Amino acid sequence: MDPQHRTPQRRPSGASARHRLRLPAWHALAFVVALAAAAALAQEAESTALPDEALERRIITIDSSGGTQRGNLRFGPIYYEHPDAEGIVATVSTLTIRAPRAELRGPDEVLLSQAQGRRRADFDGGVVVTRGRLIATGDSLAYDEATGLGVLTGSASVVIAPATEGEDEVLITAATVTFDVDTDVSISEGEVLLVNGDQTAESERLRFEEARNLGQLTSGDGRTLVTRAGDDGPLTIEAREIRVLTDLKALYANGAVEVVDGPITSHGEIVFYDDDEEVAEVIGAPAVAVDEAAGVRLETDRIRQDVRYRFVEAIDATVPTSYSVEQFALTGE
């Protein structure tokens, strides 16, 4: 790891003032899993005819006061260096980038002053990115004004402070993290690990909407895993796709879901899990739960799996559920 690389300090977590989840009735809603992260974000961010305000939002400014500049000031590239690890400060929309070295370049034979919207800025030597409650670190970052995307690479780490004091922060590590300056969305890829209190999620890709504290975890053709630590052993939820609301500690899993809690294993197509209530609702056609310790097998459309007291029971299909799939819908769905 670069000696100048800094890992944000974790804030101590106090007693959690948990939110009790009260959601409207659930009904079926089809989801389309996003494809490759950079391509998906680029498609969302890029436009052939950007409004002036959108173009302005993507323009990057670089302040290297106290450092040095060299290169072609008219046509670029311009190289910035600063003796302080975070001495170069760049801003673009709500994103702030700090590093000891940077480079700004535009298209060949075009004045930098006339290339706004088509320039590229690269930062290395240890990078710190801030946006709202988010602090991210990595070895380097490449930003492209044309797409409005900044890609952080090299031991990428993200810390998102809780919106409410006393709640748990969100920690994310991945091979790369892509920031969209047009939105509050970040995409983490490559051996993604998300830690939120006593819950840990593992996937290949994480889309995170910072303002909503909503994360979507996928792994291509593979599986996504969430593990909740407990005094009596871990609870695991595995599925093709898992979405989490980190502030509510609520979870929605979709696609051949398996829930394992000690001797109890449940299977279904959809699972909702509320960490405050410590209850999973398993939905399938049918859903199946097996309690090996009690010698019980349950097969029905809806199953309530009580994690706190470790039992399962059938739910009358005519009784409205307290969970809502719409609350987990991504912006734009």
C-alpha positions in Angstrom: 0.0 0.0 0.0 1.2 3.5 -0.8 2.7 5.0 2.4 0.7 8.1 1.8 -2.6 6.1 1.5 -4.9 7.0 4.4 -7.7 4.9 5.7 -10.5 7.0 7.3 -10.9 6.5 11.0 -14.0 4.7 12.2 -16.3 6.6 14.5 -17.2 4.6 17.6 -20.7 3.3 17.4 -22.9 3.8 20.4 -26.1 2.0 21.3 -28.2 1.9 18.1 -31.3 3.9 18.1 -33.0 1.5 15.8 -35.8 2.4 13.4 -38.8 0.1 13.5 -39.7 -0.8 10.0 -43.2 0.0 9.1 -43.8 -0.5 5.4 -46.8 -0.5 3.1 -48.2 -3.7 1.7 -45.9 -5.6 -0.6 -46.8 -6.5 -4.2 -44.8 -8.0 -7.1 -42.4 -5.7 -8.9 -39.9 -6.9 -11.5 -36.4 -5.7 -11.3 -33.7 -5.6 -14.0 -30.2 -6.2 -12.7 -27.8 -3.6 -14.0 -25.0 -4.8 -16.3 -21.3 -3.8 -16.1 -20.7 -1.0 -13.7 -18.7 1.5 -15.7 -20.8 1.0 -18.8 -24.0 1.3 -16.9 -22.9 4.5 -15.1 -21.5 5.9 -18.3 -24.8 5.4 -20.1 -26.6 7.2 -17.2 -24.1 10.0 -17.1 -23.3 10.6 -20.8 -25.6 12.7 -23.1 -25.1 13.8 -26.6 -26.5 17.3 -25.8 -26.0 18.2 -22.2 -27.8 21.2 -20.8 -25.4 24.0 -19.8 -26.0 23.4 -16.1 -25.2 19.7 -16.5 -22.0 20.5 -18.4 -21.0 23.0 -15.8 -21.5 20.5 -13.1 -18.9 18.2 -14.7 -16.2 20.8 -15.1 -13.3 20.1 -12.7 -11.2 22.8 -11.0 -7.7 22.1 -9.6 -6.1 24.2 -6.8 -2.4 23.4 -6.2 -1.6 26.5 -4.1 1.8 25.9 -2.3 2.8 23.4 -4.9 4.3 23.5 -8.4 2.9 23.4 -12.0 4.7 22.4 -15.2 3.8 21.5 -18.8 2.0 23.3 -21.6 -0.4 25.8 -19.8 -2.3 26.4 -23.1 -2.7 23.0 -24.6 -1.7 20.7 -21.8 -1.0 18.4 -20.3 -0.4 20.3 -17.0 1.4 18.4 -14.2 0.7 19.5 -10.6 2.8 18.5 -7.5 2.5 19.4 -3.9 4.7 18.5 -0.9 1.6 17.8 1.3 -0.2 14.4 0.8 -3.5 16.2 0.4 -2.1 19.5 -1.0 -3.8 19.4 -4.4 -7.5 20.0 -4.0 -9.8 19.4 -7.0 -13.6 20.0 -7.0 -16.3 18.8 -9.4 -19.9 19.1 -8.5 -20.2 17.9 -4.9 -17.1 15.8 -5.1 -13.8 16.9 -3.6 -10.5 15.1 -4.6 -7.2 15.5 -2.6 -3.8 14.2 -3.7 -0.1 15.1 -3.9 0.0 14.7 -7.7 -2.3 15.5 -10.6 -2.4 15.8 -14.4 -4.9 17.6 -16.5 -5.1 17.1 -20.3 -7.5 17.7 -23.1 -7.9 16.5 -26.7 -4.8 17.0 -28.9 -4.3 20.4 -30.4 -7.2 21.9 -28.5 -6.8 24.8 -26.0 -7.5 23.6 -22.5 -9.8 26.7 -22.1 -11.8 25.5 -25.1 -11.8 21.8 -24.1 -14.0 22.1 -21.1 -16.3 19.1 -21.0 -13.7 16.9 -22.8 -10.8 17.0 -20.4 -9.4 14.2 -18.2 -7.8 14.6 -14.8 -5.6 12.0 -13.2 -4.6 11.9 -9.5 -2.1 9.6 -7.8 0.2 9.2 -4.9 -2.7 8.4 -2.5 -6.1 10.0 -3.1 -8.8 11.1 -0.7 -12.4 11.7 -2.0 -15.1 13.3 0.0 -18.8 13.9 -0.8 -21.4 14.6 1.9 -21.1 11.9 4.5 -18.7 9.8 2.4 -14.9 9.6 2.6 -13.0 7.3 0.2 -9.4 6.5 -0.2 -7.3 4.8 -2.9 -4.0 4.9 -4.7 -5.2 6.8 -7.8 -8.3 8.3 -9.4 -9.1 9.1 -13.1 -11.8 11.6 -13.8 -13.4 12.2 -17.3 -15.5 15.4 -17.8 -17.3 13.8 -20.8 -18.9 11.1 -18.7 -18.9 12.8 -15.3 -17.3 9.6 -13.8 -14.3 9.4 -11.4 -12.8 5.9 -11.0 -10.9 5.3 -7.8 -8.4 2.3 -7.9 -5.8 0.6 -5.7 -7.0 -0.6 -2.3 -10.2 1.4 -2.6 -12.0 2.0 0.7 -15.1 3.9 1.5 -16.6 5.1 4.8 -20.1 6.5 4.9 -21.0 8.2 8.2 -24.5 7.5 9.6 -27.2 10.1 9.0 -28.3 9.8 12.6 -25.8 10.0 15.5 -25.3 6.7 17.3 -26.1 4.5 14.2 -23.5 2.4 12.5 -21.3 3.7 9.7 -21.0 1.8 6.4 -17.6 0.5 5.3 -17.0 -0.6 1.8 -13.8 -2.1 0.3 -13.4 -3.1 -3.4 -10.9 -3.2 -6.3 -12.4 0.0 -7.8 -15.1 2.6 -6.9 -16.7 4.7 -9.6 -18.3 8.0 -8.6 -21.0 9.7 -10.7 -20.8 13.5 -10.2 -24.3 13.9 -11.8 -25.9 11.8 -9.0 -25.1 10.5 -5.5 -24.4 7.0 -6.9 -21.2 5.1 -6.5 -20.4 1.7 -8.0 -17.9 -0.6 -6.3 -16.5 -3.6 -8.1 -14.2 -6.5 -7.5 -14.3 -8.5 -4.3 -16.7 -6.1 -2.7 -17.1 -6.2 1.1 -19.8 -4.1 2.8 -19.8 -3.9 6.6 -22.7 -2.3 8.5 -22.8 -3.0 12.2 -23.0 -6.8 12.7 -23.9 -7.4 9.1 -21.3 -8.1 6.3 -22.2 -8.5 2.6 -20.0 -10.0 -0.1 -20.5 -9.6 -3.8 -18.7 -8.6 -7.1 -20.6 -5.4 -7.5 -22.3 -2.9 -5.3 -24.4 0.1 -6.4 -24.9 2.5 -3.5 -27.2 5.5 -3.4 -25.7 7.6 -0.7 -28.7 9.9 0.1 -31.1 6.9 0.5 -28.6 4.5 2.1 -29.6 1.9 -0.4 -27.2 -0.7 -1.7 -27.7 -3.2 -4.5 -25.4 -6.2 -4.4 -24.9 -8.5 -7.4 -22.3 -11.0 -8.6 -23.0 -11.5 -12.3 -23.9 -15.2 -12.7 -22.7 -15.9 -9.2 -24.2 -15.5 -5.7 -24.3 -12.7 -3.2 -23.9 -13.4 0.5 -25.0 -11.5 3.6 -23.8 -12.7 7.1 -25.2 -11.4 10.3 -23.1 -12.2 13.4 -25.0 -13.4 16.5 -24.3 -14.8 19.9 -25.8 -18.2 18.9 -23.9 -18.3 15.6 -24.2 -16.5 12.2 -27.3 -16.0 10.1 -26.6 -16.2 6.4 -28.7 -15.1 3.4 -27.5 -16.0 -0.1 -29.2 -15.0 -3.3 -28.6 -13.8 -6.9 -29.4 -10.2 -5.8 -29.6 -8.6 -2.4 -30.6 -5.0 -1.6 -30.0 -3.4 1.7 -31.3 -0.2 3.5 -28.4 0.4 5.8 -30.1 2.9 8.0 -33.1 0.7 8.6 -31.1 -2.6 8.7 -33.6 -4.0 6.3 -32.9 -6.4 3.5 -34.6 -7.7 0.3 -33.1 -10.8 -1.4 -34.3 -12.0 -4.8 -33.6 -15.1 -6.8 -33.2 -18.7 -5.4 -32.7 -17.3 -1.8 -31.4 -19.5 1.0 -31.6 -18.5 4.6 -29.5 -20.5 7.2 -29.8 -19.9 10.9 -28.4 -22.7 13.0 -30.5 -25.9 12.4 -33.1 -24.0 10.3 -32.7 -23.6 6.5 -35.3 -21.9 4.3 -35.6 -21.5 0.6 -37.7 -19.2 -1.5 -37.7 -16.8 -4.5 -37.9 -13.6 -2.3 -36.9 -12.9 1.3 -37.4 -9.8 3.4 -35.3 -9.5 6.5 -35.8 -6.9 9.3 -32.8 -6.8 11.7 -34.7 -4.9 14.3 -37.4 -7.6 14.5 -35.0 -10.4 13.7 -37.5 -11.9 11.4 -37.2 -13.1 7.8 -40.3 -13.5 5.6 -39.7 -16.2 2.9 -41.9 -16.2 -0.2 -42.0 -18.9 -2.8 -44.1 -21.2 -4.9 -43.7 -22.8 -2.6 -41.3 -21.7 0.1 -39.6 -24.5 2.1 -38.2 -24.5 5.6 -36.5 -27.4 7.3 -35.7 -27.4 11.1 -33.4 -30.3 11.5 -33.3 -30.0 15.3 -37.1 -30.2 15.7 -37.6 -32.6 12.8 -40.0 -30.1 11.1 -40.4 -29.5 7.3 -42.7 -26.7 6.3 -43.8 -26.1 2.7 -46.2 -23.2 1.9 -46.4 -19.9 0.0 -45.1 -17.7 2.8 -43.0 -18.6 5.8 -42.1 -16.5 8.9 -38.6 -17.4 10.1 -38.0 -16.0 13.6 -34.2 -15.6 14.1 -34.4 -14.5 17.7 -36.3 -17.6 19.0 -35.3 -19.9 16.1 -38.6 -21.2 14.8 -40.6 -21.2 11.6 -44.3 -20.9 10.9 -46.6 -20.6 8.0 -48.2 -17.3 7.1 -51.8 -17.0 5.8 -51.3 -15.9 2.2 -54.4 -13.7 2.5 -52.8 -11.6 5.3 -51.1 -8.5 3.9 -47.3 -8.4 4.4 -45.7 -5.6 6.3 -42.8 -5.4 3.8 -42.6 -3.3 0.7 -40.5 -4.1 -2.3 -41.0 -0.5 -3.6 -38.9 0.8 -0.7 -35.9 -1.1 -2.2 -36.4 0.2 -5.8 -33.4 1.9 -7.3 -33.8 5.5 -8.5 -35.2 5.4 -12.0 -36.8 2.0 -11.7 
